[in-house]
Amino acid sequence: MPTATYFNLDPEKQRRIFAAAVEEFSTRRFSEASINQIVKNAGIPRGSFYQYFENKEDLYLYMITEIGKEKMQRFEQARVFDTEADFFTIYMELYRIGLAWAKTKPEYNRIFLLMELDDSEFIAKLRKLSAEGFAIMKDLLERDKKRGLIRADVDTDLVIDILYDLMLQSFKRYYLRSSEKELLRRVQGIFQIIKEGIAVKREGEG
């Protein structure tokens, strides 16, 4: 994370450096991004960069953390978690809010998509760390198990992994060529299949 020197900078200079990072990481994968380009866009000497950040990984982690905080603030402002709605209803509302937020921050979307396309060791480790971000959703799923809304034998981690992968693929499809309406229809269809399954239950089956 940034050094004390960075946080002691004028807020406008901090914003300029952050904006330069977003610009670079939203146009190139992490492994291809250039510190030289970032310092050029930020209007700072390369030597100053290392007074603020340890390396490119340090800057990227800071940027991703700040973006995550901003997104979480949107969810908290909408008070989505202050409800007794079931897991799927809350997840769908979060998806709607996240999609609306993403439309106002297209450069953040590009960072996210490029991150998924990056096979560098650093990004692989970062993905593992990001798993902690699913803790809230796991808690909601466990809550619904206790409420009798989800089968007790369901593997919570597996459900979250499946949903994440399906949501990611759906978002990629929307981002490239589909409409928002089509994306939401697809997401609702995914939820319905996961909730209800696709096999016809025969008489006597559980």
Secondary structure as UniProt FT lines:
FT   HELIX           4..7
FT   HELIX           11..25
FT   TURN            26..27
FT   HELIX           30..32
FT   HELIX           35..42
FT   HELIX           46..52
FT   HELIX           56..77
FT   TURN            78..81
FT   HELIX           87..104
FT   HELIX           106..117
FT   HELIX           121..130
FT   HELIX           131..134
FT   HELIX           135..146
FT   TURN            147..148
FT   TURN            152..153
FT   HELIX           156..176
FT   HELIX           180..196
FT   TURN            203..204
//
